[in-house]
Every structure is written in structure tokens, then in C-alpha cells.
Amino acid sequence: MSEKMYEEAWNYTMEMLHNEYKSQNKEKEFVFRFNMKYVEETMDSITVSVSSQFLKDMMEKYKSFEIVQEKLREVTGQADIKLNCIISDEAGKTVEHSVVEPVEKKRNDERTESEKNSVTKIQPEVKEKGKHSTLDEKFTFESFIAGENSNFAYNASIVAAKEPGKKYNPLLLYGGSGLGKTHLMQAIGNYIHKNNPEKLKICYVSAENFTNEFILSTKEKTTTAFKNKYRNLDVLLLDDIHFLQGKEATQEELFYTFEALSQKKAQMVFTCDRKLREIKEMTERLVSRIGSGMIIDLQPPNYETRVAILQKKLDILGKQLKLEVVEYIAKSIESNVRELETGLIKVLGYMDLIGEEPSLEVVKKLLQDLISTNADSNISLDAIVKVIADNYQISVSDLKGKKRDKKFALPRQIAVYLSRELTEITYTELAQEFGKDHSTMMHSYEKIEGLIKTDPSMSSKIQIFKREIKEYKK
């Protein structure tokens, strides 16, 4: 490892934290809680210094060291990197040394007075082979129910996990929302993390977060740290690459990241909600690179697979439902696994509240809205926009235009919300349709989602609009 390889990662980490606090108008808190300086590093640690026992105690109280350590792990992609702390007087003389160590160990240790006076042990997060900092441990191959729709993707993912960088590299999984792409991608990461004795650098990241990190690194002039983080990985798991459409600079960075990882034979896995060639404004050379390996699509699960998924979920939760109820849910919700599980959770929630298993008739009523929405998977954006524009007596061009008056803003937000609820269209695509940016589309959705929860009249309007849109489609 080159000398001070982590120093730039440290600077990048502190800048990220500084920006987070600054955006919340908490800059003084940042200065107070993170007043530490980089000193040195080893292969798996960074040592920082603080100027007094008081400051160190204060930072321990606010978990400052843990926060920095976790950010460092995200930035470097090294899940076991440790943060050490020394206390130095004003002349720079070291008067105390401390190491971040497990929270549970610190709670259970009975330290002597001499230990307390000489070494302050700051709580670390030691992630053995149980959990990785960027992966969700519930996503495993064991918890994935494969059927005719997903057998190929499931088996290819296992091969990629058992022989990372050797077979099916890169691997691209594509298909509609809720079909298990992210589950399989993270299952690959979890398997590699748990079954390889060497310390492999694994990173799961959404394309949106990859983009945001890249933009921040460009703005803060820390692109070297960004490149070191991603180009030194052993396994890159990049989710939802369709988000990158139209983002030329980020695509260029991903291209060079791909080239660097290819040279070191790192395993790469990508997911997308459509065929690679259908992503608008994606550079040909990036499409060529990502599409150079194994490409597999996932289809909606068939009836038998849906039943098996529901039964597996019930086993995990330790719950039971009548067979006729399970079969009804499986027959009624066909589009994706996420909707299927949502229906099951709704039924189980009712059962927990009432204290008894619901009848089939009750289940039908409980899932009425979910099933009716699920059945209308072919609703178009044009139909949604037309219905909302007609209801508010405005033109489609005004609805999709830039006017910010409430007369146009609210209908526009409702159209965005219904587009996300009734179609598979992404925020990026909506942004292109409405001439806005991605964050504005997200804000529109969240605004209406919040109103539905607090304003009964809005909730009622949304249900009426849904019915009218379905009728319009017919």
C-alpha cells in the first residue's frame, strides 16, 4: 500500500460530514464534535488526534468516532478499517492512546481504575463475517424463492458468487420493479463476504448514490478519493443503472471504473429495470462494456412460485394462514414479489390487531385497493396526465410546464404521485417528461404522500382519480 493511501479518504470523509452538518445549519456542532486531526495510518487503521481528555470524552458521548469510522468504511470500501485516537498536548506530545472497539465488549468490560485513567476505549464496530457495511444481511440465496421466472438468474448469481471475477462477469440482471434483482445482487455480495477467507473489498451502491458521490467529489475536489474507493474494489454491485441516463460525466466515470476493475478481474454486477439498449442517453461504449458479460431478465413469478414465496414468508415470520387465503393472495397479485409481500403483511397486520385469522371475505376487502391497482399495470403516463388535467380544468401543456402557481403545481404533483403508484416509470423519466429534475419529482411524490396521511379529502381525491384513470384506459 502506498504511503498515506487513506489520508485523502479521511479528508473526503470529513468534508462529507461537514457538508451534512452545514446543510442542517449545524456547522458549530460539527466543529465541536469532530475536532480531530489525521496523524498516520496502517494497512487497516487510521490514527487521529484530539487535544484534550475533555474533547475525547465529549466525542465519545456523541459517538463521533463511530460516525467517522462508519463513513470511512463506506468511502474506502474496507469494512474492517479501524479508527484509533491519540490525545496530544499542545506541543504535540502523545499523552494517551485509544482504539475503537466493540460496543458490547465495552458495556460488559469491568475495567480497573488504572485502565480507566490510562486508556479510554472508544466503541468500534467490528464486523466479522456476519454483516457487511453496505449489504442487507436478509438478502441471501437461502431466502430467495426461485421459480421458472428466475431460475436462470438465481443459478447464474450463485456461480458468480462462488467464483467471483471468473464466470459471468459482468453480470446484468434486468426486469420490472419488485422481481428480486436487488435481492440476488446483495445475495451475491453476502455470499462472497461470508465465504472468502481473504478480506475482499465489496461495495453495494445504488446508481443514484454513486452519482451523488461523484458530483460531491467533483465539487469538493476530492475525485481522487472517489476513484480510489471504487477502482480498488474486488466486488462492485451497482443497482438501478437506468438512473444514469443522460448523466454523461457520471457515465464516463463509471466507464473508467469498469475498465480499472476489469483489469484486476473484480466481480461486477449491475441491475436495470429494462433492456440495456432501451436506456435513453447511455453512451455506446458503456452499454458495450456492461453488456459484454451475462445478461439475464427476470419475469413476474408464476402462480406456483407466488404460493411458495408466501409460504416461505409465513415460515420466516412464524405465522399461519388458511390455504384458501394464501391461494387467493397468490392468484390476485401477479405483477411482482414486493406487491405480493405487501398484501401478505397487510393481512397479517389485521390478524395481529384483531387477534384472529381473517376469513376469505375479509381478506378480499383488505386487499381490494392493492389488487385493483396491481391489475392495471398497462396504464400510461398520457392517461394519467389527461385525467388530472381535465379534473383541474387546465391544459396538458400547463400541467407539464414550468408554471409554479398552485393552480398548476398541485395537479402536477398529483400526476407525479399517481405515475409512480400506477406505472413502472422512474423519477428520471418523469423528470424528462415534466422538464424538471430528479429531486423535484421525488419531492412531488413525497408531498402528496404526506397529504394523503394527514388530509382525508386528498386521500379521497386520489382514490377517485385512480378509478377515473382506470376507466379512461378502458
N, C-alpha and C positions, 0 to 999 in steps of 0.2 A: 504494500500500500504506500502511495506517495505521502510525503510529509504533509501534515495538516490537511488531509483529504476532507475531513469533516468540518474544517473551520468555516468554509463557505456555506455548508449546510446549516451550521449554527447561526450564522448571520442571517440567512434566509428565514430560518425558523423564528428568530426574534423579530424580524421585520413583519412576518405574517401575524404574530401575536400583537405587535404594536398596532398594526392596521385594524385588527379586530377590535381592540380596545378603543382606538381612536374613532372608529365608526359608531361606537356606542357612547361617545363623549366621556370616556373613562380613561383618558390619557394619563392623568395623575395617578390613577390606580395602577396602571401599567408600570410607571416609573418606580412606584413604591414596592410593587410585588415582584418585579423581575429585574431588580438592580444587581445583576450578576455579570461576571466577565469571563470570556473564554480564556483558558490557560494553556491546556495541552490535550492530547488525545492518544489513545492506543488503538489496537485493531478493533476493539469492541466497546470503547468508552470515550466519553468526553469529560474533562475536568474543568469546572468553573470555580470562580472565587467570589466570595462576598466579604464585605469589610468588617462585619461585626457579628457577635453572637446574637444580638438582638435582631438584626436583619435576617439571619438564618432561621431563627425561631419563628419570626413573622412569616417568612416564605413557606416554612413547613406547615404552619397553621392554615395558610391559604392554598396549600397544595401546589405551590408554584413550580417546585422541582418536578412533580409528577406531570404537570401540564406540559412543561418544556420537553421532558423525556418522551412523552407520547407523540408530541409534534415532531421531534427528531426522528422517531421511528417511522413516521409517515413520510417525512421528507427524504430520508436515506433509503427507505425500503428495507432496513435492517431491524427485524423485530426484537432482537436481543441487545441492542445497544443500550449502555447504562450511562447515567449521568452521575458523576462524582462531584462533590463540593468541598472546597477548602476555605477556611476562614483565614484571611490575611490582615495584618495590621496595616497602618498607613504606609509603612516603609516597604510593604510587600512581603514581609516575613510570614511564613505559614505558621499558624498557631493551632490549627485544628483541621482534621480531615474527616469527611463524611461520605458515605456511599448510599445511593438509593437502593433500598432492599424491600422485600415483600411486605405488604400491609399486614397480612395475617400474622407474619412472623413477629413484626414489631408489636402487635397487640398482645401476643402471647408471651413475649420475652419478659423475664423478670431480671432487669439489669441492676448491677451493683452501683453504688454511689460513684465509684471511680470511673465506671463506664459512662455514666450519665455526664460526668464532668469532663471526660476526655473525648468521647466520640458521640456525636449526635447522629442517629441513624434515620435517614430520610426514607420514606416509604417508596420502594420501587415497584414496578410491575414486572415480575419475572414470568414471561410467557414461555413455558416449556413447549412441549409438543401438543398441548391441549387446545390452544387458541392462538390465532394469528391476528395481528392488529387491524388488518384491513378485510378480514374474512368473517362471515357469519357462520358460526360453527353448526348451526342447524341444517345448513345445506350440505348434505352428504349423499353419496351414491346409495347408501342404505335407505335413506328416507325418500328417495325418488322412485316413483312407480312408473316403470316403463311399459309401454303398450305398442301396438302396431304403429302408432303415430310418432313414437320417439325411440324405438329400439335402436335404430341405426345411430342416432345422436348419442344415446346412452352408452352404447358399446364403444363408439369411437372416443368418447370422452374418457372412458376407463383406460383405453390404450394410451391416450395422450398423457394421462396421469401416471401410469405405470412406467412409461418410457418418455419422460419429458424431453422435448427437443429432438427426438429421434423419429417419431412417427406422428403423422397428422399435425404437422407444424408448418405454417399456422393452421389453426382450426377456426372455422367461422360457422357459428350457429345462427340461423335466422328464422323468423316466424312471427306471428302476431303476439300481442301482449298476453302475459299470463300463461304461457305454454311450457315454461320450465327452462328457458335459456339461461337466465341468471343462476338458477339452482344448479344446473350442470356445470356452468363455468366456475362457480365457487366450490362445487364438489371437487373439481379438478385441483383447485388450489389447496383445499383442505387435505386431500389425499397426499399430494406432494409434500405438504408441510409436515404431516404426521409420519410419513413412511420413508423419509430420506434422512440418513444419519448426518450428512453434511448440512451446514447452515446455508440454505438457499434463500436468496432474496426474492420474495414473492410480493406482488402488489396487485390488488384488485382495485379498479378505479372506474367510475363512470366517465363517458366521453365528455360530459358537461363539466365535471370536476377537473378533468385533465385540461380542458380548455381554460377554465378559470385560473388554474395554477399557472398555466403558460402565460396568460395575459398579465397576471400579477408579477411573474418573474421578469417579464419584459418591462413593465412599468417601474419596478424596483431595481432593475439592472442586476438581477440575480439569476440570469438564464443558465449560467454555468452550473449552479446548484441544481436547477431543474433538470438539466441534461444528465448530470451525474446520477440523480435519483433514478431516472427512467432507463438510461442507456447501460447501467450496470446491473440491471435486474437479471435474475435467472428465469423468472416466470412473470409475464405481463398478461393480466386479464382485463381487457378493455371492453366495457359494457356500453351498448347503445351507440355504435359508431355513426348511425344515421344523424346524430346530433351535430356531427362535424360538417354537414353540408353547407357550402357557402363560406366556410371559415378557412380561407386559403392559408393564412400563416400557421394556424394550428395543424392543418393537414401537412404542410411542409415539415413542421417539427416532428409529427408522427412518422412521416416517411423516413427521416433520418434516424429516428429512434428505432424504427423497424430494421433499417439497414444495419445499425450497430448491434442489435440483438440477434439478427440473423448470423452475423459473423461469429458470434460467440455461442451459436446454437441454443439460444434461450427459447423456451417454450412460449408461444404466443397464442392466445385465444381471444376471439372477438365475437360480439353478438350484434345483431341488427334486426330491425322489425320488418325488413323487406329484402328482396334480392339486391345484391350489391350493385348491379348495373342500374337499378331503379332509384338509387340515391342521387338526387339532383346536386349539381355543382360539386362533384367529388373528382379530384384530379385523376387522370387516367393512370398515372404511374402508381398512385396509392391504391387504386382499385386493383391494378395488376398485381401488386405485392400481396395485398390481403387475400386476393382470390387465387393465389398461387398454390395454396395447400388444399386441405379438405373442406368442402362446403356442404353443409347439411341443413335441410329445412325441418322444422317441427310443425306438425299439423295438430289441429284440435283432437283431443283424445276420443276414442270411440266409446260406446256405452259400457262395455265390459271394463275398460280401463277406468272410466269415471267411477264405477261402482267400487273397483279395487282401491282407488285413491281415497274415496270416502271411508271405506272400511279401515284403511291404514291410518287415516287421521283419527278415527274414533279409537283405535287401539292405542295410539300415542297419547291421546287425551284421557284414556281410561273411561270412555263413555260408551253407551249402547243406545241404539235406536232400532225401531221395528224395521224389518226388511222392506216392507212396503214404503216406508218413509225414505229410506236410503235409495230405493229404486226410483221413487218419484223425483227426488233431487237430481239423480243422475240422468233421468230422461228429460227433465225440464231445462237443465242448464248445460248447454252443449259447447259453448264457444271456447272457454279456457278454464284452466285449473284454478286460477285465482278467484274467478266468479263462483266456481264450484265450492271452494273452501269458504268463501264469504257466505253463501247460502247455508252451509252446514253450521258455521259459527252462529248465525242468526237463530237457527232452530235450537241449538244447544243453549244459547243465552236465554231464550224463552223458557226452556226446560229448567234451567237453574233458578230463574226468578219465580216461576210458578210452583216448582217442586214436583212436577210430574211430567211424564213423557207426552208430548202433544200428539193429538190424533192427526190423521192424514188431512182432514178438512182444515184443521188449524194450520198445518204446515203450508197448505195451498194458499191460505190468506197471508201468512207471514212472508212468503216468497213472491207474492203477486207482482210487486213493483220490480223486483230483481229479474224475475222471469220474463216480464213483458219487455224490459229494457234489453235483456240478453237476446231476445228473439229478433230484435231489429238491428242486426249487425250490418245491413246494407244501406243504412241511412247516409245520405250525402251531406256535405257541408253546405251545398247550394240550397238544399231543402230547409236546413236549419236557419240559414241567413234569411231566406224568403219568408218563412213563417214569422220570425221575430220582427223583421222589418214591417210586415203587414200589420202585426199586432200593435206596433208603436207608431204606425202611420208615418213612416219615414222611408226613404229610398234605400235600396241595397247599397248604392254607392256611398250614401251618407253613413250607413251602418258600418261599412268597411273603410270609411275615410278617416281623416285626421281631426275632425271637429271634436272639441273636448267638452262642449256643453252637456249638461246632464241628460238633455233630451236624446243625445246620441251615445253618450258614454255608458249609461246603464244598459241599454239594449245590446250594445257591443259586448259588454262584459257577460251578459246572459248568453249571447251567442257563443262566446268562447267557452263558457262553462258547459253548455249543452253539447258543444262539439267534442269536448274531452269526455263527457259522460256517455255519449251515444255513438261515437266513432272511435277509430284507432288512430286518428290524426294526431301528430305530435305538436308540441309547443312551437318547435321550429317551423313546421309547415304552416301553423296558424299565424305565426309572426309574418311569414311571407304573404299570406292571404290578406291580412289586415294592415300590412305596411307598418308593423310595429316591431319591437324587439322581443326576444325570448322572455325576459323578466317581466315585461308588461303583460304578456299573455298569462304568465303564472300568477301575477297579481290579480288579474281579472277573474281567474278561476277561484282563487282564494277569497276574493271579496264576496262573490256570490255564495260560495260555500259557507262563509261566515254568516251571511244574511239569512240563509236557509235555516241555520241553527237558532237564530235569535228573532227572526221575523216570520211568524206563521203565514202572513199574506204572501211573502216571497216564496215560501215552500209550496204554497197552493198554486201560485202562478207557474212555477217550474213544472209541476205535475200536469197542469193544463197544456203548457207548451209542448211537453213530451207527447201527450196524446195527439195534439194537432200535427206535430211533425210526423208521427207515425201514419196518421190519416193522409197527410199530404203525400207521403211516399207511395201510398197505395194508389 
